[in-house]
Amino acid sequence: MFSKKVRIAFQALLIILAVVACGILGVFLGYNYVMSQTKRFDMLDKSMAEGQLVIDETTPGSVMLVIETGDNTPAIAEKLKDEGLIENEVIYVMMSKLNGFDGGYLAGTHFLTRDLTYDEIMYILCQEPKVTRVTFPEGMTYIQVKKALKNAGLTFDESELDEYMNSSNMFVNYSFVSDVEANPERDFVLNGYLFPDTYDFDMNADADAIIRTFLRNMEVKLQPDYYERAKKLGMTMDEVMTLASLIQSETTDEKDMLFISAVFHNRLKSNDPSMRLLGSCASINFLREKDGLPSVWAATSADIMRESPYNTYKFEGLPPGPICMPGVDAIQAALYPEPNVNYLYFCATGINGGTAFAVTYEEHQKNIELYSQNWVDGGPVFEDDSLEDEDLE
């Protein structure tokens, strides 16, 4: 008969052997799981590369799932369950941890179908969310920017975007925004600062995310030496942006921008009050667009009488803020006008976007007579067939 000590030792040995066996079994099972997981994920990678696992809003039976910033795995599992994409939230959360997906889900808009496995859902939700690429040409107005965003399929609230455009206090982390002076006559505080470029937006991006996407790019584009140059000109950066928006709206020709800038600078520095009336039809077309009216080549008598600080035919100096989204060329032109130029007038030639410049009003009138026939094909130059004395264009 075994002694008590022998029995205890034997039992201990059995326990040790059992633990070792379990460990070996665990390692074996774990190894097999990892290998099978690697194989599954390799298949998912291949399916994604071959387009078999690419799902978007056009896929029959697709379900849109929006992961908000800050959503954790249980919150995502709840959304999946609510949409009928999974049956058990607890299992999904556990599998997320086992598969290493927990904490890897990307915020944004994703599309799924109800025939996907849990692995496939996890894999897709860790991929970059669905984005919509939108290109904004230089010179777009805020009205046109909103329209382009809507046409691209973004689902933002337009009134909320308007509100955020006037909420500069929410974006003071961008230095150029904090430098914009409050002006109750300004159309939108951030008008002019939605830098024209190509962007990728989440289709469900809210107003804050949309505006910050533009402003991040603008902060990169406004180089430090621009501020030094503006100071040398006796201008704030916001005044430079306002001038750049007028230049951008007048021409797309990089060389002409420099001369148009020189004209505006010359008039702004003039001691003659009539010269400080910039007379830019771009500012008139800005007001006409707000009223739902088409653009004109030159201001009508009714336009010139508009009671608006944006009417550069009636109010001296720059308007209260930018009228469009200027590009780099226009900003640089505003900062570095063509030197040693004494032009005070310009008008469109109507040929390949060209511009004719003049020193005197008489020269300007001759240019108008020469080129006005090109302004409107087969129609009158002005809506009321009258030329105004102080028309720049």
Secondary structure, DSSP 8 states (H G I E B T S, - for coil): ---HHHHHHHHHHHHHHHHHHHHHHHHHHHHHHHHHHHHHHHHHHHHHHTTTT---TTSTT-EEEEE-TT--HHHHHHHHHHTTS-S-HHHHHHHHHHHT-TT---SEEEEE-TT--HHHHHHHHTS---EEEEE--TT--HHHHHHHHHHTT----HHHHHHHHT-GGGGTTSHHHHTS---TT-S-TTTT-S--SEEEEETT--HHHHHHHHHHHHHHHS-HHHHHHHHHTT--HHHHHHHHHHHHHH---HHHHHHHHHHHHHHHH-S-TTTT----HHHHHHHHHHTT----SS--HHHHT---TT-TTTS-SS-SS-SS---HHHHHHHHS--TT----EEEE-SSTT-EEEESSHHHHHHHHHHHGGGTSTTS-SSTTS---TT---
